[in-house]
C-alpha cells in the first residue's frame, strides 16, 4: 500500500466573496396569516352532519328508532363516518393552529378561496 504525501501547496485559488450574497431581508419575513374561513365553516358543517348521522345510526342499532328502518343502519353509519372524519380532522388542525401549537398552521387546511 502506497502512502501519499500531503503537499502544502495547492493549485486552488480562493477569493473572498462579496458582501452581496443574493438574499434580501424581505424574503425572510413572515407572511401575514390568512385564515381559510370557508374551509373551517365547511369542516364544522361536515362534523355536525356526520355526528348527526352517527347518532341516528346508533339509535337505529339500539332499537330507539323503529325496527322498520333497521336496514338503513349501514348506509347511515358509513355516510356519517365519511362526513365526520374529515370535518373533525380539519377542525382539529384549525384549533391547534389558533392555539399556536408547533407544527400546525392554517396552511395545512385546503383553501377554497381561489
PDB file as gemmi writes it, atoms N, CA and C in Angstrom:
CRYST1    1.000    1.000    1.000  90.00  90.00  90.00 P 1                      
ATOM      1  N   UNK A   1       0.824  -1.157   0.000  1.00  0.00           N  
ATOM      2  CA  UNK A   1       0.000   0.000   0.000  1.00  0.00           C  
ATOM      3  C   UNK A   1       0.888   1.247   0.000  1.00  0.00           C  
ATOM      4  N   UNK A   2       0.604   2.121  -0.891  1.00  0.00           N  
ATOM      5  CA  UNK A   2       1.432   3.316  -1.000  1.00  0.00           C  
ATOM      6  C   UNK A   2       0.781   4.469  -0.254  1.00  0.00           C  
ATOM      7  N   UNK A   3       1.596   5.287   0.291  1.00  0.00           N  
ATOM      8  CA  UNK A   3       1.105   6.465   1.006  1.00  0.00           C  
ATOM      9  C   UNK A   3       1.358   7.696   0.170  1.00  0.00           C  
ATOM     10  N   UNK A   4       0.381   8.560   0.226  1.00  0.00           N  
ATOM     11  CA  UNK A   4       0.573   9.840  -0.453  1.00  0.00           C  
ATOM     12  C   UNK A   4       1.099  10.851   0.535  1.00  0.00           C  
ATOM     13  N   UNK A   5       1.958  11.600   0.090  1.00  0.00           N  
ATOM     14  CA  UNK A   5       2.484  12.661   0.930  1.00  0.00           C  
ATOM     15  C   UNK A   5       1.617  13.889   0.717  1.00  0.00           C  
ATOM     16  N   UNK A   6       1.160  14.451   1.796  1.00  0.00           N  
ATOM     17  CA  UNK A   6       0.326  15.643   1.715  1.00  0.00           C  
ATOM     18  C   UNK A   6       1.191  16.827   1.320  1.00  0.00           C  
ATOM     19  N   UNK A   7       0.788  17.488   0.286  1.00  0.00           N  
ATOM     20  CA  UNK A   7       1.567  18.648  -0.142  1.00  0.00           C  
ATOM     21  C   UNK A   7       0.994  19.898   0.504  1.00  0.00           C  
ATOM     22  N   UNK A   8       1.813  20.803   0.812  1.00  0.00           N  
ATOM     23  CA  UNK A   8       1.384  22.041   1.453  1.00  0.00           C  
ATOM     24  C   UNK A   8       0.936  23.065   0.430  1.00  0.00           C  
ATOM     25  N   UNK A   9       1.289  22.889  -0.804  1.00  0.00           N  
ATOM     26  CA  UNK A   9       0.886  23.817  -1.844  1.00  0.00           C  
ATOM     27  C   UNK A   9      -0.275  23.219  -2.631  1.00  0.00           C  
ATOM     28  N   UNK A  10      -1.297  24.048  -2.875  1.00  0.00           N  
ATOM     29  CA  UNK A  10      -2.437  23.608  -3.674  1.00  0.00           C  
ATOM     30  C   UNK A  10      -2.569  24.505  -4.879  1.00  0.00           C  
ATOM     31  N   UNK A  11      -3.194  23.971  -5.888  1.00  0.00           N  
ATOM     32  CA  UNK A  11      -3.370  24.759  -7.103  1.00  0.00           C  
ATOM     33  C   UNK A  11      -4.698  25.523  -7.085  1.00  0.00           C  
ATOM     34  N   UNK A  12      -5.489  25.356  -6.046  1.00  0.00           N  
ATOM     35  CA  UNK A  12      -6.786  26.034  -5.961  1.00  0.00           C  
ATOM     36  C   UNK A  12      -6.571  27.416  -5.381  1.00  0.00           C  
ATOM     37  N   UNK A  13      -7.146  28.389  -6.060  1.00  0.00           N  
ATOM     38  CA  UNK A  13      -7.052  29.763  -5.586  1.00  0.00           C  
ATOM     39  C   UNK A  13      -8.398  30.160  -4.993  1.00  0.00           C  
ATOM     40  N   UNK A  14      -8.397  30.631  -3.772  1.00  0.00           N  
ATOM     41  CA  UNK A  14      -9.605  31.074  -3.098  1.00  0.00           C  
ATOM     42  C   UNK A  14      -9.657  32.580  -3.097  1.00  0.00           C  
ATOM     43  N   UNK A  15     -10.872  33.098  -3.172  1.00  0.00           N  
ATOM     44  CA  UNK A  15     -11.019  34.542  -3.034  1.00  0.00           C  
ATOM     45  C   UNK A  15     -12.272  34.824  -2.216  1.00  0.00           C  
ATOM     46  N   UNK A  16     -12.249  35.904  -1.516  1.00  0.00           N  
ATOM     47  CA  UNK A  16     -13.343  36.277  -0.632  1.00  0.00           C  
ATOM     48  C   UNK A  16     -14.548  36.706  -1.453  1.00  0.00           C  
ATOM     49  N   UNK A  17     -15.726  36.206  -1.030  1.00  0.00           N  
ATOM     50  CA  UNK A  17     -16.955  36.590  -1.724  1.00  0.00           C  
ATOM     51  C   UNK A  17     -17.350  37.991  -1.318  1.00  0.00           C  
ATOM     52  N   UNK A  18     -18.070  38.620  -2.189  1.00  0.00           N  
ATOM     53  CA  UNK A  18     -18.532  39.966  -1.911  1.00  0.00           C  
ATOM     54  C   UNK A  18     -19.593  39.981  -0.821  1.00  0.00           C  
ATOM     55  N   UNK A  19     -19.981  41.163  -0.402  1.00  0.00           N  
ATOM     56  CA  UNK A  19     -20.979  41.328   0.653  1.00  0.00           C  
ATOM     57  C   UNK A  19     -22.361  40.885   0.161  1.00  0.00           C  
ATOM     58  N   UNK A  20     -22.677  41.111  -1.092  1.00  0.00           N  
ATOM     59  CA  UNK A  20     -23.987  40.757  -1.641  1.00  0.00           C  
ATOM     60  C   UNK A  20     -24.028  39.257  -1.891  1.00  0.00           C  
ATOM     61  N   UNK A  21     -24.829  38.550  -1.092  1.00  0.00           N  
ATOM     62  CA  UNK A  21     -24.919  37.106  -1.257  1.00  0.00           C  
ATOM     63  C   UNK A  21     -26.195  36.683  -1.974  1.00  0.00           C  
ATOM     64  N   UNK A  22     -26.951  37.619  -2.499  1.00  0.00           N  
ATOM     65  CA  UNK A  22     -28.135  37.282  -3.280  1.00  0.00           C  
ATOM     66  C   UNK A  22     -29.414  37.200  -2.473  1.00  0.00           C  
ATOM     67  N   UNK A  23     -29.343  37.398  -1.171  1.00  0.00           N  
ATOM     68  CA  UNK A  23     -30.523  37.332  -0.328  1.00  0.00           C  
ATOM     69  C   UNK A  23     -30.938  38.737   0.085  1.00  0.00           C  
ATOM     70  N   UNK A  24     -32.217  38.908   0.260  1.00  0.00           N  
ATOM     71  CA  UNK A  24     -32.719  40.185   0.749  1.00  0.00           C  
ATOM     72  C   UNK A  24     -33.528  39.917   2.017  1.00  0.00           C  
ATOM     73  N   UNK A  25     -33.650  40.908   2.864  1.00  0.00           N  
ATOM     74  CA  UNK A  25     -34.341  40.733   4.139  1.00  0.00           C  
ATOM     75  C   UNK A  25     -35.827  40.425   3.960  1.00  0.00           C  
ATOM     76  N   UNK A  26     -36.414  40.908   2.905  1.00  0.00           N  
ATOM     77  CA  UNK A  26     -37.851  40.737   2.702  1.00  0.00           C  
ATOM     78  C   UNK A  26     -38.242  39.264   2.556  1.00  0.00           C  
ATOM     79  N   UNK A  27     -37.378  38.440   2.007  1.00  0.00           N  
ATOM     80  CA  UNK A  27     -37.745  37.046   1.792  1.00  0.00           C  
ATOM     81  C   UNK A  27     -37.735  36.232   3.088  1.00  0.00           C  
ATOM     82  N   UNK A  28     -37.212  36.770   4.164  1.00  0.00           N  
ATOM     83  CA  UNK A  28     -37.200  36.070   5.438  1.00  0.00           C  
ATOM     84  C   UNK A  28     -38.291  36.545   6.388  1.00  0.00           C  
ATOM     85  N   UNK A  29     -39.091  37.496   5.969  1.00  0.00           N  
ATOM     86  CA  UNK A  29     -40.201  37.971   6.791  1.00  0.00           C  
ATOM     87  C   UNK A  29     -41.372  37.009   6.675  1.00  0.00           C  
ATOM     88  N   UNK A  30     -42.102  36.865   7.764  1.00  0.00           N  
ATOM     89  CA  UNK A  30     -43.274  36.003   7.752  1.00  0.00           C  
ATOM     90  C   UNK A  30     -44.415  36.694   7.024  1.00  0.00           C  
ATOM     91  N   UNK A  31     -45.130  35.890   6.249  1.00  0.00           N  
ATOM     92  CA  UNK A  31     -46.306  36.419   5.582  1.00  0.00           C  
ATOM     93  C   UNK A  31     -47.420  36.592   6.606  1.00  0.00           C  
ATOM     94  N   UNK A  32     -48.350  37.494   6.365  1.00  0.00           N  
ATOM     95  CA  UNK A  32     -49.485  37.597   7.285  1.00  0.00           C  
ATOM     96  C   UNK A  32     -50.326  36.324   7.202  1.00  0.00           C  
ATOM     97  N   UNK A  33     -50.851  35.917   8.337  1.00  0.00           N  
ATOM     98  CA  UNK A  33     -51.615  34.675   8.405  1.00  0.00           C  
ATOM     99  C   UNK A  33     -52.962  34.868   7.710  1.00  0.00           C  
ATOM    100  N   UNK A  34     -53.240  33.991   6.758  1.00  0.00           N  
ATOM    101  CA  UNK A  34     -54.511  34.025   6.051  1.00  0.00           C  
ATOM    102  C   UNK A  34     -55.337  32.848   6.557  1.00  0.00           C  
ATOM    103  N   UNK A  35     -56.425  33.147   7.251  1.00  0.00           N  
ATOM    104  CA  UNK A  35     -57.264  32.103   7.827  1.00  0.00           C  
ATOM    105  C   UNK A  35     -58.301  31.677   6.792  1.00  0.00           C  
ATOM    106  N   UNK A  36     -58.353  30.394   6.439  1.00  0.00           N  
ATOM    107  CA  UNK A  36     -59.323  29.908   5.440  1.00  0.00           C  
ATOM    108  C   UNK A  36     -60.711  29.711   6.065  1.00  0.00           C  
ATOM    109  N   UNK A  37     -61.471  30.793   6.178  1.00  0.00           N  
ATOM    110  CA  UNK A  37     -62.759  30.747   6.866  1.00  0.00           C  
ATOM    111  C   UNK A  37     -63.751  29.816   6.189  1.00  0.00           C  
ATOM    112  N   UNK A  38     -63.810  29.822   4.865  1.00  0.00           N  
ATOM    113  CA  UNK A  38     -64.761  28.946   4.165  1.00  0.00           C  
ATOM    114  C   UNK A  38     -64.471  27.477   4.445  1.00  0.00           C  
ATOM    115  N   UNK A  39     -63.219  27.127   4.473  1.00  0.00           N  
ATOM    116  CA  UNK A  39     -62.842  25.735   4.737  1.00  0.00           C  
ATOM    117  C   UNK A  39     -63.176  25.334   6.170  1.00  0.00           C  
ATOM    118  N   UNK A  40     -62.973  26.235   7.105  1.00  0.00           N  
ATOM    119  CA  UNK A  40     -63.276  25.930   8.503  1.00  0.00           C  
ATOM    120  C   UNK A  40     -64.776  25.784   8.702  1.00  0.00           C  
ATOM    121  N   UNK A  41     -65.569  26.657   8.067  1.00  0.00           N  
ATOM    122  CA  UNK A  41     -67.027  26.535   8.157  1.00  0.00           C  
ATOM    123  C   UNK A  41     -67.483  25.227   7.520  1.00  0.00           C  
ATOM    124  N   UNK A  42     -66.898  24.855   6.396  1.00  0.00           N  
ATOM    125  CA  UNK A  42     -67.255  23.591   5.751  1.00  0.00           C  
ATOM    126  C   UNK A  42     -66.886  22.405   6.655  1.00  0.00           C  
ATOM    127  N   UNK A  43     -65.763  22.489   7.337  1.00  0.00           N  
ATOM    128  CA  UNK A  43     -65.369  21.419   8.260  1.00  0.00           C  
ATOM    129  C   UNK A  43     -66.350  21.308   9.421  1.00  0.00           C  
ATOM    130  N   UNK A  44     -66.813  22.434   9.930  1.00  0.00           N  
ATOM    131  CA  UNK A  44     -67.797  22.410  11.021  1.00  0.00           C  
ATOM    132  C   UNK A  44     -69.101  21.790  10.540  1.00  0.00           C  
ATOM    133  N   UNK A  45     -69.549  22.148   9.338  1.00  0.00           N  
ATOM    134  CA  UNK A  45     -70.781  21.582   8.782  1.00  0.00           C  
ATOM    135  C   UNK A  45     -70.636  20.076   8.583  1.00  0.00           C  
ATOM    136  N   UNK A  46     -69.509  19.641   8.042  1.00  0.00           N  
ATOM    137  CA  UNK A  46     -69.274  18.206   7.866  1.00  0.00           C  
ATOM    138  C   UNK A  46     -69.287  17.471   9.211  1.00  0.00           C  
ATOM    139  N   UNK A  47     -68.669  18.059  10.201  1.00  0.00           N  
ATOM    140  CA  UNK A  47     -68.606  17.425  11.511  1.00  0.00           C  
ATOM    141  C   UNK A  47     -69.997  17.334  12.143  1.00  0.00           C  
ATOM    142  N   UNK A  48     -70.799  18.374  12.011  1.00  0.00           N  
ATOM    143  CA  UNK A  48     -72.152  18.369  12.584  1.00  0.00           C  
ATOM    144  C   UNK A  48     -73.028  17.334  11.890  1.00  0.00           C  
ATOM    145  N   UNK A  49     -73.045  17.332  10.554  1.00  0.00           N  
ATOM    146  CA  UNK A  49     -73.864  16.356   9.832  1.00  0.00           C  
ATOM    147  C   UNK A  49     -73.379  14.931  10.079  1.00  0.00           C  
ATOM    148  N   UNK A  50     -72.069  14.737  10.127  1.00  0.00           N  
ATOM    149  CA  UNK A  50     -71.531  13.417  10.412  1.00  0.00           C  
ATOM    150  C   UNK A  50     -71.907  12.944  11.803  1.00  0.00           C  
ATOM    151  N   UNK A  51     -71.835  13.835  12.788  1.00  0.00           N  
ATOM    152  CA  UNK A  51     -72.234  13.478  14.150  1.00  0.00           C  
ATOM    153  C   UNK A  51     -73.713  13.127  14.217  1.00  0.00           C  
ATOM    154  N   UNK A  52     -74.530  13.903  13.494  1.00  0.00           N  
ATOM    155  CA  UNK A  52     -75.968  13.621  13.483  1.00  0.00           C  
ATOM    156  C   UNK A  52     -76.251  12.254  12.865  1.00  0.00           C  
ATOM    157  N   UNK A  53     -75.595  11.935  11.759  1.00  0.00           N  
ATOM    158  CA  UNK A  53     -75.816  10.633  11.126  1.00  0.00           C  
ATOM    159  C   UNK A  53     -75.288   9.486  11.989  1.00  0.00           C  
ATOM    160  N   UNK A  54     -74.174   9.690  12.653  1.00  0.00           N  
ATOM    161  CA  UNK A  54     -73.671   8.657  13.558  1.00  0.00           C  
ATOM    162  C   UNK A  54     -74.623   8.448  14.741  1.00  0.00           C  
ATOM    163  N   UNK A  55     -75.220   9.530  15.222  1.00  0.00           N  
ATOM    164  CA  UNK A  55     -76.201   9.418  16.303  1.00  0.00           C  
ATOM    165  C   UNK A  55     -77.431   8.658  15.841  1.00  0.00           C  
ATOM    166  N   UNK A  56     -77.922   8.975  14.639  1.00  0.00           N  
ATOM    167  CA  UNK A  56     -79.081   8.248  14.093  1.00  0.00           C  
ATOM    168  C   UNK A  56     -78.737   6.773  13.912  1.00  0.00           C  
ATOM    169  N   UNK A  57     -77.550   6.470  13.440  1.00  0.00           N  
ATOM    170  CA  UNK A  57     -77.133   5.079  13.287  1.00  0.00           C  
ATOM    171  C   UNK A  57     -77.074   4.350  14.618  1.00  0.00           C  
ATOM    172  N   UNK A  58     -76.574   5.046  15.653  1.00  0.00           N  
ATOM    173  CA  UNK A  58     -76.529   4.434  16.980  1.00  0.00           C  
ATOM    174  C   UNK A  58     -77.941   4.193  17.517  1.00  0.00           C  
ATOM    175  N   UNK A  59     -78.850   5.125  17.243  1.00  0.00           N  
ATOM    176  CA  UNK A  59     -80.239   4.938  17.669  1.00  0.00           C  
ATOM    177  C   UNK A  59     -80.908   3.800  16.900  1.00  0.00           C  
ATOM    178  N   UNK A  60     -80.551   3.636  15.644  1.00  0.00           N  
ATOM    179  CA  UNK A  60     -81.091   2.519  14.867  1.00  0.00           C  
ATOM    180  C   UNK A  60     -80.641   1.177  15.434  1.00  0.00           C  
ATOM    181  N   UNK A  61     -79.370   1.075  15.780  1.00  0.00           N  
ATOM    182  CA  UNK A  61     -78.835  -0.193  16.270  1.00  0.00           C  
ATOM    183  C   UNK A  61     -79.339  -0.500  17.679  1.00  0.00           C  
ATOM    184  N   UNK A  62     -79.571   0.539  18.481  1.00  0.00           N  
ATOM    185  CA  UNK A  62     -80.029   0.307  19.852  1.00  0.00           C  
ATOM    186  C   UNK A  62     -81.523   0.021  19.938  1.00  0.00           C  
ATOM    187  N   UNK A  63     -82.251   0.270  18.856  1.00  0.00           N  
ATOM    188  CA  UNK A  63     -83.681  -0.014  18.850  1.00  0.00           C  
ATOM    189  C   UNK A  63     -84.549   1.151  19.268  1.00  0.00           C  
ATOM    190  N   UNK A  64     -83.976   2.316  19.511  1.00  0.00           N  
ATOM    191  CA  UNK A  64     -84.761   3.503  19.882  1.00  0.00           C  
ATOM    192  C   UNK A  64     -85.570   4.019  18.702  1.00  0.00           C  
ATOM    193  N   UNK A  65     -85.089   3.779  17.493  1.00  0.00           N  
ATOM    194  CA  UNK A  65     -85.843   4.101  16.279  1.00  0.00           C  
ATOM    195  C   UNK A  65     -86.483   2.809  15.808  1.00  0.00           C  
ATOM    196  N   UNK A  66     -87.670   2.907  15.288  1.00  0.00           N  
ATOM    197  CA  UNK A  66     -88.485   1.745  14.917  1.00  0.00           C  
ATOM    198  C   UNK A  66     -87.692   0.724  14.091  1.00  0.00           C  
ATOM    199  N   UNK A  67     -87.966  -0.543  14.310  1.00  0.00           N  
ATOM    200  CA  UNK A  67     -87.248  -1.634  13.643  1.00  0.00           C  
ATOM    201  C   UNK A  67     -87.532  -1.696  12.146  1.00  0.00           C  
ATOM    202  N   UNK A  68     -88.541  -0.976  11.668  1.00  0.00           N  
ATOM    203  CA  UNK A  68     -88.830  -0.949  10.229  1.00  0.00           C  
ATOM    204  C   UNK A  68     -87.668  -0.327   9.436  1.00  0.00           C  
ATOM    205  N   UNK A  69     -86.903   0.503  10.090  1.00  0.00           N  
ATOM    206  CA  UNK A  69     -85.814   1.219   9.419  1.00  0.00           C  
ATOM    207  C   UNK A  69     -84.450   0.601   9.719  1.00  0.00           C  
ATOM    208  N   UNK A  70     -84.410  -0.607  10.221  1.00  0.00           N  
ATOM    209  CA  UNK A  70     -83.152  -1.241  10.601  1.00  0.00           C  
ATOM    210  C   UNK A  70     -82.242  -1.513   9.394  1.00  0.00           C  
ATOM    211  N   UNK A  71     -82.793  -1.664   8.204  1.00  0.00           N  
ATOM    212  CA  UNK A  71     -81.971  -1.920   7.011  1.00  0.00           C  
ATOM    213  C   UNK A  71     -81.167  -0.694   6.581  1.00  0.00           C  
ATOM    214  N   UNK A  72     -81.443   0.445   7.136  1.00  0.00           N  
ATOM    215  CA  UNK A  72     -80.729   1.678   6.777  1.00  0.00           C  
ATOM    216  C   UNK A  72     -79.540   1.952   7.693  1.00  0.00           C  
ATOM    217  N   UNK A  73     -79.241   1.029   8.563  1.00  0.00           N  
ATOM    218  CA  UNK A  73     -78.159   1.229   9.528  1.00  0.00           C  
ATOM    219  C   UNK A  73     -76.807   1.429   8.849  1.00  0.00           C  
ATOM    220  N   UNK A  74     -76.401   0.514   7.967  1.00  0.00           N  
ATOM    221  CA  UNK A  74     -75.070   0.595   7.363  1.00  0.00           C  
ATOM    222  C   UNK A  74     -74.876   1.820   6.486  1.00  0.00           C  
ATOM    223  N   UNK A  75     -75.828   2.167   5.608  1.00  0.00           N  
ATOM    224  CA  UNK A  75     -75.609   3.392   4.823  1.00  0.00           C  
ATOM    225  C   UNK A  75     -75.509   4.649   5.684  1.00  0.00           C  
ATOM    226  N   UNK A  76     -76.317   4.714   6.742  1.00  0.00           N  
ATOM    227  CA  UNK A  76     -76.274   5.887   7.619  1.00  0.00           C  
ATOM    228  C   UNK A  76     -74.936   5.947   8.356  1.00  0.00           C  
ATOM    229  N   UNK A  77     -74.462   4.828   8.844  1.00  0.00           N  
ATOM    230  CA  UNK A  77     -73.187   4.820   9.575  1.00  0.00           C  
ATOM    231  C   UNK A  77     -71.997   5.132   8.660  1.00  0.00           C  
ATOM    232  N   UNK A  78     -71.986   4.547   7.475  1.00  0.00           N  
ATOM    233  CA  UNK A  78     -70.883   4.807   6.539  1.00  0.00           C  
ATOM    234  C   UNK A  78     -70.869   6.273   6.127  1.00  0.00           C  
ATOM    235  N   UNK A  79     -72.026   6.818   5.807  1.00  0.00           N  
ATOM    236  CA  UNK A  79     -72.095   8.233   5.428  1.00  0.00           C  
ATOM    237  C   UNK A  79     -71.710   9.131   6.605  1.00  0.00           C  
ATOM    238  N   UNK A  80     -72.122   8.741   7.797  1.00  0.00           N  
ATOM    239  CA  UNK A  80     -71.748   9.509   8.985  1.00  0.00           C  
ATOM    240  C   UNK A  80     -70.251   9.540   9.204  1.00  0.00           C  
ATOM    241  N   UNK A  81     -69.596   8.396   9.027  1.00  0.00           N  
ATOM    242  CA  UNK A  81     -68.135   8.340   9.193  1.00  0.00           C  
ATOM    243  C   UNK A  81     -67.442   9.147   8.105  1.00  0.00           C  
ATOM    244  N   UNK A  82     -67.948   9.036   6.870  1.00  0.00           N  
ATOM    245  CA  UNK A  82     -67.342   9.772   5.747  1.00  0.00           C  
ATOM    246  C   UNK A  82     -67.443  11.280   5.961  1.00  0.00           C  
ATOM    247  N   UNK A  83     -68.512  11.746   6.566  1.00  0.00           N  
ATOM    248  CA  UNK A  83     -68.663  13.179   6.834  1.00  0.00           C  
ATOM    249  C   UNK A  83     -67.909  13.614   8.089  1.00  0.00           C  
ATOM    250  N   UNK A  84     -67.941  12.783   9.114  1.00  0.00           N  
ATOM    251  CA  UNK A  84     -67.374  13.182  10.398  1.00  0.00           C  
ATOM    252  C   UNK A  84     -65.852  13.268  10.389  1.00  0.00           C  
ATOM    253  N   UNK A  85     -65.181  12.284   9.834  1.00  0.00           N  
ATOM    254  CA  UNK A  85     -63.722  12.220   9.932  1.00  0.00           C  
ATOM    255  C   UNK A  85     -62.992  13.419   9.309  1.00  0.00           C  
ATOM    256  N   UNK A  86     -63.272  13.793   8.052  1.00  0.00           N  
ATOM    257  CA  UNK A  86     -62.549  14.966   7.525  1.00  0.00           C  
ATOM    258  C   UNK A  86     -62.932  16.268   8.236  1.00  0.00           C  
ATOM    259  N   UNK A  87     -64.199  16.361   8.661  1.00  0.00           N  
ATOM    260  CA  UNK A  87     -64.609  17.564   9.386  1.00  0.00           C  
ATOM    261  C   UNK A  87     -63.865  17.706  10.697  1.00  0.00           C  
ATOM    262  N   UNK A  88     -63.816  16.626  11.458  1.00  0.00           N  
ATOM    263  CA  UNK A  88     -63.112  16.654  12.736  1.00  0.00           C  
ATOM    264  C   UNK A  88     -61.618  16.903  12.537  1.00  0.00           C  
ATOM    265  N   UNK A  89     -61.028  16.297  11.518  1.00  0.00           N  
ATOM    266  CA  UNK A  89     -59.597  16.453  11.247  1.00  0.00           C  
ATOM    267  C   UNK A  89     -59.246  17.919  10.967  1.00  0.00           C  
ATOM    268  N   UNK A  90     -60.025  18.571  10.127  1.00  0.00           N  
ATOM    269  CA  UNK A  90     -59.716  19.965   9.788  1.00  0.00           C  
ATOM    270  C   UNK A  90     -60.051  20.918  10.928  1.00  0.00           C  
ATOM    271  N   UNK A  91     -61.060  20.609  11.722  1.00  0.00           N  
ATOM    272  CA  UNK A  91     -61.342  21.433  12.899  1.00  0.00           C  
ATOM    273  C   UNK A  91     -60.185  21.336  13.887  1.00  0.00           C  
ATOM    274  N   UNK A  92     -59.645  20.136  14.056  1.00  0.00           N  
ATOM    275  CA  UNK A  92     -58.522  19.946  14.967  1.00  0.00           C  
ATOM    276  C   UNK A  92     -57.302  20.733  14.500  1.00  0.00           C  
ATOM    277  N   UNK A  93     -57.016  20.702  13.205  1.00  0.00           N  
ATOM    278  CA  UNK A  93     -55.881  21.474  12.683  1.00  0.00           C  
ATOM    279  C   UNK A  93     -56.097  22.965  12.901  1.00  0.00           C  
ATOM    280  N   UNK A  94     -57.319  23.448  12.642  1.00  0.00           N  
ATOM    281  CA  UNK A  94     -57.611  24.874  12.826  1.00  0.00           C  
ATOM    282  C   UNK A  94     -57.487  25.271  14.293  1.00  0.00           C  
ATOM    283  N   UNK A  95     -57.950  24.422  15.192  1.00  0.00           N  
ATOM    284  CA  UNK A  95     -57.866  24.727  16.617  1.00  0.00           C  
ATOM    285  C   UNK A  95     -56.416  24.747  17.091  1.00  0.00           C  
ATOM    286  N   UNK A  96     -55.636  23.778  16.662  1.00  0.00           N  
ATOM    287  CA  UNK A  96     -54.231  23.747  17.066  1.00  0.00           C  
ATOM    288  C   UNK A  96     -53.443  24.907  16.450  1.00  0.00           C  
ATOM    289  N   UNK A  97     -53.772  25.289  15.228  1.00  0.00           N  
ATOM    290  CA  UNK A  97     -53.105  26.440  14.610  1.00  0.00           C  
ATOM    291  C   UNK A  97     -53.482  27.718  15.349  1.00  0.00           C  
ATOM    292  N   UNK A  98     -54.727  27.828  15.773  1.00  0.00           N  
ATOM    293  CA  UNK A  98     -55.173  29.010  16.530  1.00  0.00           C  
ATOM    294  C   UNK A  98     -54.450  29.102  17.869  1.00  0.00           C  
ATOM    295  N   UNK A  99     -54.284  27.950  18.523  1.00  0.00           N  
ATOM    296  CA  UNK A  99     -53.600  27.942  19.815  1.00  0.00           C  
ATOM    297  C   UNK A  99     -52.092  28.104  19.681  1.00  0.00           C  
ATOM    298  N   UNK A 100     -51.565  27.936  18.462  1.00  0.00           N  
ATOM    299  CA  UNK A 100     -50.141  28.154  18.222  1.00  0.00           C  
ATOM    300  C   UNK A 100     -49.263  26.961  18.495  1.00  0.00           C  
ATOM    301  N   UNK A 101     -49.819  25.750  18.452  1.00  0.00           N  
ATOM    302  CA  UNK A 101     -49.006  24.557  18.654  1.00  0.00           C  
ATOM    303  C   UNK A 101     -47.999  24.424  17.521  1.00  0.00           C  
ATOM    304  N   UNK A 102     -46.807  23.979  17.872  1.00  0.00           N  
ATOM    305  CA  UNK A 102     -45.745  23.838  16.877  1.00  0.00           C  
ATOM    306  C   UNK A 102     -46.095  22.726  15.892  1.00  0.00           C  
ATOM    307  N   UNK A 103     -45.896  22.987  14.606  1.00  0.00           N  
ATOM    308  CA  UNK A 103     -46.166  22.001  13.565  1.00  0.00           C  
ATOM    309  C   UNK A 103     -47.544  22.129  12.947  1.00  0.00           C  
ATOM    310  N   UNK A 104     -48.377  23.028  13.454  1.00  0.00           N  
ATOM    311  CA  UNK A 104     -49.719  23.224  12.910  1.00  0.00           C  
ATOM    312  C   UNK A 104     -49.847  24.659  12.421  1.00  0.00           C  
ATOM    313  N   UNK A 105     -50.383  24.805  11.213  1.00  0.00           N  
ATOM    314  CA  UNK A 105     -50.622  26.144  10.681  1.00  0.00           C  
ATOM    315  C   UNK A 105     -51.863  26.101   9.799  1.00  0.00           C  
ATOM    316  N   UNK A 106     -52.362  27.263   9.509  1.00  0.00           N  
ATOM    317  CA  UNK A 106     -53.540  27.352   8.646  1.00  0.00           C  
ATOM    318  C   UNK A 106     -53.232  26.936   7.212  1.00  0.00           C  
ATOM    319  N   UNK A 107     -51.953  26.867   6.872  1.00  0.00           N  
ATOM    320  CA  UNK A 107     -51.570  26.424   5.528  1.00  0.00           C  
ATOM    321  C   UNK A 107     -51.864  24.939   5.315  1.00  0.00           C  
ATOM    322  N   UNK A 108     -52.059  24.189   6.404  1.00  0.00           N  
ATOM    323  CA  UNK A 108     -52.368  22.761   6.293  1.00  0.00           C  
ATOM    324  C   UNK A 108     -53.819  22.497   5.898  1.00  0.00           C  
ATOM    325  N   UNK A 109     -54.649  23.541   5.975  1.00  0.00           N  
ATOM    326  CA  UNK A 109     -56.065  23.390   5.620  1.00  0.00           C  
ATOM    327  C   UNK A 109     -56.231  23.852   4.174  1.00  0.00           C  
ATOM    328  N   UNK A 110     -56.913  23.058   3.343  1.00  0.00           N  
ATOM    329  CA  UNK A 110     -57.095  23.485   1.948  1.00  0.00           C  
ATOM    330  C   UNK A 110     -57.939  24.751   1.883  1.00  0.00           C  
ATOM    331  N   UNK A 111     -57.589  25.612   0.948  1.00  0.00           N  
ATOM    332  CA  UNK A 111     -58.254  26.899   0.809  1.00  0.00           C  
ATOM    333  C   UNK A 111     -59.104  26.874  -0.451  1.00  0.00           C  
ATOM    334  N   UNK A 112     -60.378  27.212  -0.305  1.00  0.00           N  
ATOM    335  CA  UNK A 112     -61.291  27.199  -1.442  1.00  0.00           C  
ATOM    336  C   UNK A 112     -61.559  28.605  -1.986  1.00  0.00           C  
ATOM    337  N   UNK A 113     -60.753  29.570  -1.592  1.00  0.00           N  
ATOM    338  CA  UNK A 113     -60.955  30.966  -1.999  1.00  0.00           C  
ATOM    339  C   UNK A 113     -60.231  31.319  -3.293  1.00  0.00           C  
ATOM    340  N   UNK A 114     -59.883  30.353  -4.095  1.00  0.00           N  
ATOM    341  CA  UNK A 114     -59.097  30.622  -5.316  1.00  0.00           C  
ATOM    342  C   UNK A 114     -59.785  31.528  -6.258  1.00  0.00           C  
TER     343      UNK A 114                                                      
END                                                                             
